[in-house]
Amino acid sequence: MDRELLANGNIKNKKLSPRDEMITNWVSVLFDENTYQCFLEFLLSIADEKYKEFSNKLIPQVNNILGIRLPYLQRIAKQIAKGDYKGFLSYRNIQYFEEIMVRGYVIGNISNQSIEEIKEMIHHHVLKLDNWSTCDSFCSSLKIAKKYPNEIFELILPYANSKECYEIRFFIVMCLNYYIEDEHISLVDEVLQSISSDEYYVNMAICWAYTVIFQYDTNRVYQYLKKLKQELEIEQNCRKRFLLRKTISKICDSRKITAEEKAIVRSYHV
């Protein structure tokens, strides 16, 4: 274990305060199996039982949450990304929700690798996504999509045709974060309408995406809602009804949308 880390944190025996956590130096740590175990012990030492209970309510399908607030995980990830991130990411035996979160944030903070190497890291990490929180947090961290928009869009597009819930959601959330703009919006709209998954977290992401699109291209969303309404008037479909109702609901919940626009949106109810 790195001596500087031990001196700063004594992670095996000390319950660290937020201040102590912030000064723990992960930049200088070289990760092997033993140091990774120390990293896990460190996570356990800063876990908060009340926050764990809160998180379990938000993410009920996950049963391996320790209870660590996201800003702490983000600080840790930023430090690891400046150090031995390859050693850190090479460890495969994942136990905790927070490990997945930190790994995603680490990848999002890497700046000294080629785009092809980062794309490979993204691909491997997407395979580990198993809930909406790890998925959405990972997407929000991938600011590299702003630097290499076409390369990253090429990477994410095949996930729209996946059979896995969170691979499809990864595509959708990446789109609503980075690709609601002139060059990609038409294709994003087309692909979103081609998705046929019955997964709740996929369809909620689609509704969220159209709420974001509404603020960029209002008429496009009116056309989408009109199409759903017309199809439901011909033939009832539970999934399409869900998409129509939830999209209308999410748009009307937004404070960025005018009362007049919300009235038009509500007119598409069936």
Secondary structure, 3 states (H helix, E strand, C coil): CCHHHHHHHCCCCCCCCHHHHHHCCCCCCCCCHHHHHHHHHHHHHCCCHHHHHHHHHHCCCCCCCCCCCHHHHHHHHHHHHCCCHHHHHHCCCCCCHHHHHHHHHHHHHCCCCCHHHHHHHHHHHHCCCCCHHHHHHHHHHCCHHHHCHHHHHHHHHHHHHCCCHHHHHHHHHHHHHHCCCCCCHHHHHHHHHHCCCCCHHHHHHHHHHHHHHHHHCHHHHHHHHHHHHHHHHHCCCHHHHHHHHHHHHHHHHCCCCCHHHHHHHHCCCC
